[in-house]
Structures are given as C-alpha cells and as structure tokens.
Amino acid sequence: MTQKIDRREFCLLTGSSIASLAVSNACTRMNNGLAGDGRFTARPRDGVKTSNTGRITLGLDHERDAILDLPKNATASYLPLFVMLHGATQNADDMFWYLGMTAADAGVVVLAPNARDTTWDAMGGSFGEDVDFLNRALQRVFDTVAIDPARIAIGGFSDGATYGLSLGLINGDLFRSVAAFSPGFVIDGMPHGKPRVFIAHGTRDHILPIDRCGRRVAAGLISRGYDVTFREFDGDHEIPADVARDGMTWLKA
C-alpha cells in the first residue's frame, strides 16, 4: 500500500530532525480549487512534431512566464525533458546560466518556469497556483514538442530543488527522474510511481548545510527504497559546471 511521505517520519528515518526547515501543512489543503495535492494532469501526446529550436517563451503570463530551450536536434526525434525550477528570489533565466551548454550538449529539452512569487507556493504554505501554472506550461510543451514519455524529469536548485524533488515524488508516474541540486527537505505528499533520484550538494554549503539537508534527504529516500545517486562536491551553495554536466548526463541515460 502506498504511504504518504510525512516529514516527521522522514526525519526519523534519517536519524535527525529538519523540522526548522519544513513547511507546515504542505500538501494537505486545497487552494482555491487548484492542485493542492501537488498532482499534474498534463501528459505527453502521440503524433506531435517539433517545429522549433532554440529558446522561446511560452506566452502564458505577461510578467512571470516560462522559458523553453530546445536543442538543435529537437526536430529529429523524441527527446528527454527536464523541468528546472529556480531558487528563492531567482528567476527562470538564472537556470540557464547554471546549466550553460550542458543541457544542449546532452540533447535535453529544458523547461524553466517562473514561480508566481519570489519562491514556490508550498515552501510557505500549500501547493496551489504554482502547480497550476506548471501544469499549463507542461501541457503547452507536450502539445508542441515531441517528448519521450520515458525520459521526463523535474528538479531544480535550492528552493527549486526542494519543490521539484517533492513534486517529482508526488508525480513519479509522470517524472521518471528527479535531479535536485542543493535541496533542503521533502514536502509532505502522496507518492506515485518510483522515480530515480540524483542529488548534488556542496560540502561547504553555508545556506543549506549538507549534513542536515542533502545527506539527510538522500538517506531518507534510500531508506524508502528509492534509487538515489548522491553527488557531493567541494563547493558552496552553487551548481559547478562539472556537476551540471554530470546531472545532464545522468538525466539522458
């Protein structure tokens, strides 16, 4: 029987409490009829032909839109998709600065949406309008780009890593992989499917310390039977180029 991921249980499994980082009542309320459970309804479609390459905005919002980056070979075959979520106070453009050319070189389509506010909704409350916007952005991509259903991933950096990891576990029947760069914790939710997980964290991270964040998150997921690749690196709260490259190589595999 599938069991809900609960933060208190998760902390006990890892042998330490990260309650100070947790968000109260996440995933337990409906927010104005939006996806309060964190579930997506968007799904890839058959018979879609990709007609564009390069970086485009989706036109879903005038101020805080989503950006789609398509590699040069996008029109040739079904490609992997990575949904990359930004950290607090950051924006979608910052994610392409972190990734550089690693995604394009790996032939990975990247969708980088902007949160509705300075960070993602369930980081300070419950899933709601950000999930709704992400679902619309995903459906737009699925309607216009030939995406391989077996190679859809979600993740992000910092707050975006926490949010993407949590949504990835809740929507593991859509996302086969999750790539979290410097996550803080896991938000409560009912898991579906069993995605594989890549976590990277700097040993000198002064914002989200590796001992009570990355290492604890990885240990908790392993204890629950997830296939976890954990990549520690000598660095701070960042995504070094070689770590980004490793993440994209892992995603494409």
C-alpha positions in Angstrom: 0.0 0.0 0.0 1.4 3.4 -1.0 2.1 5.6 2.1 2.2 9.3 2.2 5.6 10.9 2.6 5.5 12.6 6.0 8.3 15.0 7.1 8.3 13.7 10.7 8.6 10.1 9.6 11.2 11.2 7.0 13.3 12.9 9.7 13.1 9.8 12.0 14.3 7.6 9.1 17.3 9.8 8.6 18.0 10.0 12.3 17.8 13.7 12.6 15.1 16.4 12.7 14.9 19.1 10.0 11.7 20.5 11.3 13.1 24.0 11.3 13.3 23.8 7.5 9.9 22.1 7.0 6.7 23.8 5.8 3.7 23.3 7.9 0.6 21.7 6.4 2.0 21.4 2.9 0.1 19.2 0.5 -2.9 18.9 2.9 -5.2 21.7 1.7 -6.9 22.7 -1.5 -6.1 26.2 -2.6 -9.0 27.9 -4.4 -9.7 24.8 -6.4 -6.1 24.4 -7.6 -3.9 21.4 -7.3 -3.5 21.4 -3.5 -2.3 17.8 -3.6 0.6 18.7 -6.0 -0.7 16.4 -8.8 -0.3 17.2 -12.5 -2.8 16.2 -15.2 -0.6 17.2 -18.2 0.6 14.2 -20.2 2.7 13.8 -23.4 0.8 13.3 -26.6 1.3 10.9 -29.5 1.9 12.2 -33.0 3.4 15.6 -32.0 6.1 17.0 -34.3 8.5 19.6 -33.1 8.9 22.6 -35.3 11.1 24.9 -33.3 14.6 25.0 -31.9 16.4 27.5 -29.6 15.0 29.4 -26.6 11.4 30.6 -26.6 8.9 31.9 -24.0 5.6 30.1 -23.8 3.4 33.2 -23.5 1.4 32.0 -20.5 2.0 35.1 -18.4 3.0 38.7 -19.2 5.3 39.1 -16.2 6.4 35.7 -14.9 6.4 33.4 -17.9 8.0 30.0 -18.6 11.1 29.6 -20.9 11.6 26.6 -23.1 15.0 25.7 -24.5 15.1 23.3 -27.4 18.4 21.7 -28.6 19.5 21.8 -32.3 18.3 18.2 -32.8 14.8 18.9 -31.4 13.0 18.3 -34.7 14.7 15.0 -35.3 13.4 12.7 -32.6 11.6 12.3 -29.3 13.7 14.0 -26.7 14.1 14.0 -22.9 12.6 16.9 -21.0 14.0 18.5 -17.8 11.8 20.9 -15.8 14.3 23.1 -13.9 13.0 25.2 -11.0 14.8 28.2 -9.7 15.7 29.1 -6.1 14.2 31.7 -3.9 14.5 35.3 -5.3 15.9 33.9 -8.5 14.1 33.5 -11.9 14.0 31.2 -14.9 16.8 32.9 -16.7 19.2 32.1 -13.9 18.7 28.4 -14.5 20.2 28.6 -18.0 23.2 30.4 -16.5 23.7 27.5 -14.2 23.3 24.9 -16.9 25.3 26.7 -19.5 25.6 24.5 -22.6 25.3 21.2 -20.7 21.7 20.5 -21.5 22.0 21.5 -25.2 25.2 19.3 -25.5 23.3 16.4 -23.9 20.3 16.9 -26.2 17.9 17.6 -23.3 14.9 20.0 -23.6 14.7 22.3 -20.6 11.6 24.0 -19.3 12.3 26.7 -16.8 9.2 28.3 -15.3 9.0 31.3 -13.0 7.2 30.9 -9.7 4.2 33.1 -9.1 6.0 34.9 -6.3 9.6 35.1 -5.1 9.6 31.3 -4.3 7.3 28.3 -4.8 4.0 28.2 -3.0 4.4 25.1 -0.8 7.6 26.4 0.6 5.5 28.6 2.8 2.0 27.1 2.7 0.4 24.6 0.4 0.5 23.5 -3.3 -1.7 25.7 -5.4 -1.2 28.3 -8.1 2.4 27.3 -8.9 1.3 23.7 -9.6 -1.5 25.1 -11.8 1.0 27.2 -13.8 3.5 24.3 -14.1 0.7 22.0 -15.3 -0.3 24.5 -18.0 3.3 25.0 -19.0 3.9 21.3 -19.3 0.8 20.8 -21.4 1.9 23.5 -23.7 5.2 21.7 -24.1 3.5 18.3 -24.6 1.2 19.8 -27.3 4.1 21.3 -29.3 7.2 19.3 -28.7 7.9 15.5 -29.2 8.8 14.5 -25.7 9.9 10.9 -24.8 7.4 9.8 -22.1 10.1 7.6 -20.5 12.6 10.5 -20.1 10.7 13.3 -18.3 12.4 14.7 -15.3 11.9 17.5 -12.8 14.3 19.2 -10.3 15.9 22.5 -9.6 18.3 24.4 -7.4 17.9 25.3 -3.7 14.2 26.0 -3.0 13.5 24.8 -6.6 15.3 21.6 -5.7 13.1 21.0 -2.7 10.0 21.9 -4.6 11.0 19.8 -7.7 12.0 16.8 -5.6 8.7 16.9 -3.7 6.6 17.2 -6.9 8.7 14.5 -8.6 7.9 12.0 -5.8 4.2 13.0 -5.9 4.1 12.7 -9.7 6.5 9.8 -10.2 4.1 8.3 -12.7 4.9 11.3 -14.9 8.5 12.1 -13.9 10.8 9.0 -14.2 13.7 11.0 -12.9 14.4 13.8 -10.4 17.5 15.9 -10.3 17.9 18.1 -7.2 20.8 20.5 -6.8 21.2 21.5 -3.1 17.8 20.6 -1.8 16.7 21.4 1.8 14.0 18.9 2.6 11.0 17.0 1.2 7.5 18.4 1.4 4.7 16.1 2.5 2.7 14.4 -0.2 1.3 11.1 -1.5 3.9 9.4 -3.8 3.0 7.9 -7.1 5.5 5.7 -9.0 9.1 5.4 -8.0 11.4 7.8 -9.9 15.1 7.5 -9.7 16.8 10.5 -8.0 20.0 12.5 -8.5 21.1 14.8 -5.6 24.1 17.0 -5.7 25.2 19.1 -2.7 28.3 21.2 -1.8 30.2 20.1 1.3 30.7 23.8 2.2 27.1 24.9 1.6 26.5 27.7 4.1 22.8 28.2 3.3 21.5 24.6 3.3 24.2 22.6 5.1 24.9 19.3 3.6 24.7 17.3 6.8 21.1 18.3 7.7 19.9 18.8 4.1 21.4 16.9 1.1 22.8 13.9 3.1 19.6 13.6 5.2 17.4 13.8 2.1 19.4 11.2 0.3 19.4 8.8 3.3 15.7 9.2 3.8 14.9 8.4 0.2 17.3 5.4 0.2 15.6 4.1 3.3 12.2 4.3 1.5 13.6 2.2 -1.4 14.4 4.9 -4.0 17.2 4.6 -6.4 19.4 7.5 -5.4 22.6 8.8 -6.9 24.2 11.2 -4.4 27.0 13.6 -5.7 28.9 15.5 -3.1 31.3 18.2 -4.4 33.8 20.6 -2.8 31.8 23.8 -3.0 29.2 26.2 -1.6 25.6 26.8 -2.5 26.0 26.5 -6.2 26.0 24.3 -9.3 29.5 24.0 -10.7 29.8 23.3 -14.4 31.1 19.7 -13.9 28.2 18.9 -11.5 25.7 20.3 -14.0 27.3 18.2 -16.7 27.0 15.1 -14.5 23.4 15.8 -13.8 22.5 16.2 -17.5 24.4 13.0 -18.4 22.6 11.2 -15.7 19.2 12.5 -16.9 19.8 11.5 -20.5 20.8 7.9 -19.6 
